[in-house]
Amino acid sequence: MTNAEVLKTVLQQSAINCCCEPEDFFATENIVRVSQSREGLPAYFEGPQICDLVSYGSNVVACCTEELAEPVAAWLESLDAVHDAFETPELYKLNELLATADARAQYQAEYFLPDVDAVFGSKHECPYELRVLGPKDFRGLYLPAWSNALCDKRPQLDVLGVGAYDGDTLVGLAGCSADCAHMWQIGIDVLPAYRRQGIAAALTNRIARETFARGKVPFYCAAWANVRSVRNALTSGFKPAWVELTARPIAKSV
């Protein structure tokens, strides 16, 4: 799979998510679409979007309820730059708009895609044995220590893992969740006593390779403030691809 094929796959998924066309993410103007029911949404979507902002850098594509479409479009029109939509001063204004729909901004994250040459061209030494794992191996691992690698709310989606073992002790775990038909999301955990040894990068890189081998596109998500996670993505062969902000009902975000 080439980088161009990776991006094509991801843009098609983003278009499904945002009720738009793949080319809309590279338009010169911001775009607002009304959220509608459709097939192919990621497993982590909780019903139609109240307001979801996505930017691949060229513009902002907003997918929101019909009642918010006009005010969100006016707000986007008032911005001086694309990235302003994700900065704190403008988020206060956005939250004022969202309040009319009993919602507020809840999640803000940066998403990373693999650079195929970097993933397969780099070597990541790990001082511990790496083992490829499957769903049957995850039994008993739905614990706080592995809450990023595995999701106890949707265990049926945990399809692939790579563990780092110190003897028989699991000290690091990367997991893939089949969140979309063609894209698997990577999560990573390393026990505190074993950090800063290159384990996270080795696990992330290895599971990316294993995901490609299964014909899927691996992707990686990090909160903007999670510097450690962002560094791991870059070290493992991933590069920034898009940013996203998601609103949720106030009752669910408390």
C-alpha beads as a LAMMPS data file, in Angstrom:
LAMMPS data file: protein, C-alpha beads

254 atoms
253 bonds

1 atom types
1 bond types

-500.0 500.0 xlo xhi
-500.0 500.0 ylo yhi
-500.0 500.0 zlo zhi

Masses

1 110.0

Atoms # bond

1 1 1 0.000 0.000 0.000
2 1 1 1.333 3.439 -0.921
3 1 1 0.942 6.732 0.942
4 1 1 -1.437 7.883 -1.794
5 1 1 -3.601 4.790 -1.264
6 1 1 -3.554 5.339 2.495
7 1 1 -4.723 8.935 2.108
8 1 1 -7.427 7.971 -0.401
9 1 1 -8.830 5.388 2.019
10 1 1 -8.830 7.828 4.920
11 1 1 -10.403 10.679 2.941
12 1 1 -13.210 8.366 1.855
13 1 1 -13.876 7.518 5.494
14 1 1 -13.741 11.171 6.562
15 1 1 -16.233 11.992 3.805
16 1 1 -18.629 9.401 5.184
17 1 1 -18.170 10.829 8.668
18 1 1 -18.835 14.406 7.544
19 1 1 -21.548 13.821 4.917
20 1 1 -19.346 15.337 2.219
21 1 1 -17.046 14.418 -0.648
22 1 1 -13.327 13.576 -0.221
23 1 1 -12.266 16.597 -2.261
24 1 1 -14.146 18.915 0.119
25 1 1 -11.271 18.641 2.589
26 1 1 -8.990 20.495 0.176
27 1 1 -11.390 23.242 -0.842
28 1 1 -10.365 26.872 -0.470
29 1 1 -13.474 27.712 1.540
30 1 1 -14.926 26.240 4.733
31 1 1 -17.812 23.814 4.207
32 1 1 -20.817 23.015 6.398
33 1 1 -22.899 19.880 5.957
34 1 1 -26.016 18.761 7.809
35 1 1 -25.536 15.498 9.696
36 1 1 -27.537 12.605 8.289
37 1 1 -27.865 8.901 8.991
38 1 1 -25.536 6.848 6.788
39 1 1 -23.689 3.570 6.684
40 1 1 -20.003 3.140 7.382
41 1 1 -19.598 5.426 10.399
42 1 1 -16.813 4.594 12.883
43 1 1 -17.821 2.453 15.824
44 1 1 -17.012 5.258 18.265
45 1 1 -19.626 7.605 16.776
46 1 1 -22.581 7.988 19.113
47 1 1 -25.419 8.793 16.727
48 1 1 -25.648 11.806 14.392
49 1 1 -23.142 14.564 15.048
50 1 1 -24.250 17.672 16.860
51 1 1 -21.180 19.450 15.559
52 1 1 -17.976 17.896 14.288
53 1 1 -15.135 19.971 12.839
54 1 1 -12.468 18.360 10.662
55 1 1 -9.448 19.975 9.041
56 1 1 -6.720 18.477 6.887
57 1 1 -5.091 21.905 6.852
58 1 1 -6.711 23.585 3.847
59 1 1 -10.095 24.414 5.349
60 1 1 -12.632 23.306 7.951
61 1 1 -15.441 20.896 7.138
62 1 1 -18.232 21.047 9.709
63 1 1 -20.947 18.411 10.024
64 1 1 -23.706 19.495 12.381
65 1 1 -27.432 19.492 13.051
66 1 1 -29.699 21.504 10.779
67 1 1 -30.381 24.072 13.498
68 1 1 -26.660 24.739 13.962
69 1 1 -25.684 24.767 10.284
70 1 1 -26.293 28.468 9.666
71 1 1 -24.723 29.843 12.887
72 1 1 -21.704 27.525 12.559
73 1 1 -21.237 28.646 8.946
74 1 1 -21.327 32.299 10.042
75 1 1 -18.818 31.598 12.816
76 1 1 -16.442 29.867 10.410
77 1 1 -16.781 32.779 7.976
78 1 1 -15.609 35.166 10.695
79 1 1 -12.301 33.349 11.258
80 1 1 -9.025 34.825 10.051
81 1 1 -7.290 31.453 9.631
82 1 1 -8.217 27.764 9.446
83 1 1 -6.464 26.848 12.678
84 1 1 -8.364 29.545 14.596
85 1 1 -11.361 27.189 14.706
86 1 1 -9.421 24.953 17.094
87 1 1 -7.907 27.673 19.296
88 1 1 -9.282 28.566 22.720
89 1 1 -10.604 32.115 22.002
90 1 1 -12.802 30.861 19.163
91 1 1 -13.826 27.752 21.079
92 1 1 -15.496 29.989 23.646
93 1 1 -17.578 31.474 20.834
94 1 1 -18.332 28.033 19.442
95 1 1 -19.515 26.848 22.835
96 1 1 -21.943 29.765 22.980
97 1 1 -23.448 28.532 19.718
98 1 1 -23.504 24.934 20.903
99 1 1 -25.256 25.933 24.122
100 1 1 -28.375 26.731 22.081
101 1 1 -28.480 23.009 21.288
102 1 1 -27.644 21.979 24.879
103 1 1 -24.191 20.835 23.758
104 1 1 -20.557 21.820 24.098
105 1 1 -17.150 20.945 22.692
106 1 1 -16.059 17.661 24.224
107 1 1 -13.151 16.086 22.334
108 1 1 -10.261 17.658 20.447
109 1 1 -7.569 15.485 18.952
110 1 1 -4.900 15.183 16.297
111 1 1 -4.844 12.160 14.006
112 1 1 -1.766 10.574 12.473
113 1 1 -1.332 8.383 9.416
114 1 1 1.580 6.076 8.651
115 1 1 4.282 7.170 6.269
116 1 1 4.757 3.831 4.548
117 1 1 8.453 4.403 3.862
118 1 1 9.092 5.454 7.462
119 1 1 7.118 2.571 8.968
120 1 1 8.864 -0.106 6.915
121 1 1 12.205 1.629 6.549
122 1 1 13.002 2.273 10.213
123 1 1 14.298 -0.119 12.833
124 1 1 12.978 -0.006 16.381
125 1 1 14.973 -2.091 18.784
126 1 1 13.149 -3.355 21.856
127 1 1 14.913 -4.922 24.851
128 1 1 11.992 -7.309 25.341
129 1 1 10.328 -10.041 23.316
130 1 1 7.477 -8.910 21.072
131 1 1 4.541 -11.244 20.510
132 1 1 1.639 -10.819 18.075
133 1 1 -1.667 -11.326 19.887
134 1 1 -5.275 -11.947 18.899
135 1 1 -8.676 -11.583 20.573
136 1 1 -8.335 -14.839 22.505
137 1 1 -5.163 -13.478 24.103
138 1 1 -6.962 -10.373 25.400
139 1 1 -8.991 -12.269 27.988
140 1 1 -8.010 -11.007 31.391
141 1 1 -6.281 -7.923 29.927
142 1 1 -9.214 -5.520 30.171
143 1 1 -7.568 -3.725 33.062
144 1 1 -6.693 -0.067 33.772
145 1 1 -3.067 -0.725 32.817
146 1 1 -4.129 -1.538 29.232
147 1 1 -7.073 0.874 28.838
148 1 1 -5.545 2.673 25.849
149 1 1 -4.608 -0.487 23.982
150 1 1 -7.919 -2.267 24.610
151 1 1 -11.476 -0.959 25.013
152 1 1 -13.719 -2.753 27.489
153 1 1 -16.756 -0.891 26.108
154 1 1 -16.283 -2.445 22.652
155 1 1 -14.149 -5.577 23.174
156 1 1 -15.554 -7.182 20.014
157 1 1 -13.634 -4.592 17.980
158 1 1 -10.233 -5.407 19.491
159 1 1 -8.817 -7.476 16.657
160 1 1 -5.026 -7.324 16.890
161 1 1 -2.313 -6.738 19.469
162 1 1 1.423 -6.784 19.953
163 1 1 2.769 -7.319 23.460
164 1 1 6.210 -6.727 24.935
165 1 1 7.177 -9.372 27.487
166 1 1 9.794 -9.361 30.222
167 1 1 9.897 -13.110 30.665
168 1 1 6.234 -14.022 31.166
169 1 1 5.248 -10.522 32.311
170 1 1 3.428 -8.247 29.883
171 1 1 5.081 -4.827 30.170
172 1 1 3.756 -3.066 27.078
173 1 1 0.776 -3.536 24.804
174 1 1 -0.308 -2.047 21.475
175 1 1 -3.816 -2.855 20.330
176 1 1 -5.846 -2.264 17.196
177 1 1 -9.560 -1.571 17.210
178 1 1 -11.510 -2.222 13.998
179 1 1 -13.255 1.128 14.223
180 1 1 -13.962 1.361 10.480
181 1 1 -14.264 -1.073 7.611
182 1 1 -10.822 -0.285 6.215
183 1 1 -9.094 1.522 9.102
184 1 1 -7.878 0.194 12.445
185 1 1 -7.032 2.546 15.286
186 1 1 -3.897 1.960 17.364
187 1 1 -3.769 2.367 21.142
188 1 1 -0.651 1.918 23.270
189 1 1 0.210 1.348 26.950
190 1 1 3.532 0.694 28.685
191 1 1 3.889 0.004 32.396
192 1 1 5.441 3.035 34.165
193 1 1 8.532 1.138 35.315
194 1 1 9.338 0.165 31.716
195 1 1 8.961 3.509 29.987
196 1 1 11.730 5.425 28.181
197 1 1 13.230 2.246 26.751
198 1 1 11.778 2.509 23.239
199 1 1 9.051 -0.039 23.937
200 1 1 6.143 2.165 22.833
201 1 1 7.742 3.018 19.493
202 1 1 8.697 -0.598 18.824
203 1 1 5.169 -1.792 19.608
204 1 1 3.470 0.933 17.582
205 1 1 5.693 0.380 14.568
206 1 1 5.248 -3.396 14.710
207 1 1 1.468 -3.276 14.997
208 1 1 1.330 -0.820 12.097
209 1 1 3.212 -3.340 9.963
210 1 1 0.928 -6.153 11.100
211 1 1 -2.123 -4.038 10.256
212 1 1 -0.854 -3.349 6.752
213 1 1 -0.220 -7.083 6.339
214 1 1 -3.934 -7.630 6.964
215 1 1 -4.937 -5.142 4.280
216 1 1 -6.050 -2.385 6.656
217 1 1 -4.854 1.182 7.219
218 1 1 -3.531 1.832 10.745
219 1 1 -4.209 5.241 12.255
220 1 1 -3.222 6.872 15.518
221 1 1 -5.018 9.480 17.622
222 1 1 -3.602 11.723 20.340
223 1 1 -4.995 14.534 22.433
224 1 1 -3.185 17.754 21.601
225 1 1 -1.812 18.069 25.129
226 1 1 -0.488 14.500 25.198
227 1 1 3.066 15.368 24.144
228 1 1 4.369 11.900 24.980
229 1 1 1.824 10.248 22.696
230 1 1 2.511 12.671 19.843
231 1 1 6.238 12.002 20.118
232 1 1 5.571 8.280 19.969
233 1 1 3.505 8.658 16.811
234 1 1 6.269 10.598 15.077
235 1 1 8.996 8.220 16.249
236 1 1 7.019 5.185 15.091
237 1 1 6.709 6.373 11.488
238 1 1 3.454 8.306 11.606
239 1 1 2.843 11.890 10.497
240 1 1 0.091 14.439 11.292
241 1 1 -2.868 14.140 8.921
242 1 1 -5.945 15.871 10.298
243 1 1 -7.433 17.460 13.409
244 1 1 -10.932 17.034 14.736
245 1 1 -13.219 18.610 17.307
246 1 1 -16.418 16.893 18.438
247 1 1 -19.347 18.269 20.427
248 1 1 -21.524 16.208 22.731
249 1 1 -24.754 16.867 24.649
250 1 1 -24.017 18.668 27.912
251 1 1 -25.718 15.893 29.868
252 1 1 -23.250 13.351 28.447
253 1 1 -20.146 15.515 28.805
254 1 1 -20.447 16.230 32.532

Bonds

1 1 1 2
2 1 2 3
3 1 3 4
4 1 4 5
5 1 5 6
6 1 6 7
7 1 7 8
8 1 8 9
9 1 9 10
10 1 10 11
11 1 11 12
12 1 12 13
13 1 13 14
14 1 14 15
15 1 15 16
16 1 16 17
17 1 17 18
18 1 18 19
19 1 19 20
20 1 20 21
21 1 21 22
22 1 22 23
23 1 23 24
24 1 24 25
25 1 25 26
26 1 26 27
27 1 27 28
28 1 28 29
29 1 29 30
30 1 30 31
31 1 31 32
32 1 32 33
33 1 33 34
34 1 34 35
35 1 35 36
36 1 36 37
37 1 37 38
38 1 38 39
39 1 39 40
40 1 40 41
41 1 41 42
42 1 42 43
43 1 43 44
44 1 44 45
45 1 45 46
46 1 46 47
47 1 47 48
48 1 48 49
49 1 49 50
50 1 50 51
51 1 51 52
52 1 52 53
53 1 53 54
54 1 54 55
55 1 55 56
56 1 56 57
57 1 57 58
58 1 58 59
59 1 59 60
60 1 60 61
61 1 61 62
62 1 62 63
63 1 63 64
64 1 64 65
65 1 65 66
66 1 66 67
67 1 67 68
68 1 68 69
69 1 69 70
70 1 70 71
71 1 71 72
72 1 72 73
73 1 73 74
74 1 74 75
75 1 75 76
76 1 76 77
77 1 77 78
78 1 78 79
79 1 79 80
80 1 80 81
81 1 81 82
82 1 82 83
83 1 83 84
84 1 84 85
85 1 85 86
86 1 86 87
87 1 87 88
88 1 88 89
89 1 89 90
90 1 90 91
91 1 91 92
92 1 92 93
93 1 93 94
94 1 94 95
95 1 95 96
96 1 96 97
97 1 97 98
98 1 98 99
99 1 99 100
100 1 100 101
101 1 101 102
102 1 102 103
103 1 103 104
104 1 104 105
105 1 105 106
106 1 106 107
107 1 107 108
108 1 108 109
109 1 109 110
110 1 110 111
111 1 111 112
112 1 112 113
113 1 113 114
114 1 114 115
115 1 115 116
116 1 116 117
117 1 117 118
118 1 118 119
119 1 119 120
120 1 120 121
121 1 121 122
122 1 122 123
123 1 123 124
124 1 124 125
125 1 125 126
126 1 126 127
127 1 127 128
128 1 128 129
129 1 129 130
130 1 130 131
131 1 131 132
132 1 132 133
133 1 133 134
134 1 134 135
135 1 135 136
136 1 136 137
137 1 137 138
138 1 138 139
139 1 139 140
140 1 140 141
141 1 141 142
142 1 142 143
143 1 143 144
144 1 144 145
145 1 145 146
146 1 146 147
147 1 147 148
148 1 148 149
149 1 149 150
150 1 150 151
151 1 151 152
152 1 152 153
153 1 153 154
154 1 154 155
155 1 155 156
156 1 156 157
157 1 157 158
158 1 158 159
159 1 159 160
160 1 160 161
161 1 161 162
162 1 162 163
163 1 163 164
164 1 164 165
165 1 165 166
166 1 166 167
167 1 167 168
168 1 168 169
169 1 169 170
170 1 170 171
171 1 171 172
172 1 172 173
173 1 173 174
174 1 174 175
175 1 175 176
176 1 176 177
177 1 177 178
178 1 178 179
179 1 179 180
180 1 180 181
181 1 181 182
182 1 182 183
183 1 183 184
184 1 184 185
185 1 185 186
186 1 186 187
187 1 187 188
188 1 188 189
189 1 189 190
190 1 190 191
191 1 191 192
192 1 192 193
193 1 193 194
194 1 194 195
195 1 195 196
196 1 196 197
197 1 197 198
198 1 198 199
199 1 199 200
200 1 200 201
201 1 201 202
202 1 202 203
203 1 203 204
204 1 204 205
205 1 205 206
206 1 206 207
207 1 207 208
208 1 208 209
209 1 209 210
210 1 210 211
211 1 211 212
212 1 212 213
213 1 213 214
214 1 214 215
215 1 215 216
216 1 216 217
217 1 217 218
218 1 218 219
219 1 219 220
220 1 220 221
221 1 221 222
222 1 222 223
223 1 223 224
224 1 224 225
225 1 225 226
226 1 226 227
227 1 227 228
228 1 228 229
229 1 229 230
230 1 230 231
231 1 231 232
232 1 232 233
233 1 233 234
234 1 234 235
235 1 235 236
236 1 236 237
237 1 237 238
238 1 238 239
239 1 239 240
240 1 240 241
241 1 241 242
242 1 242 243
243 1 243 244
244 1 244 245
245 1 245 246
246 1 246 247
247 1 247 248
248 1 248 249
249 1 249 250
250 1 250 251
251 1 251 252
252 1 252 253
253 1 253 254
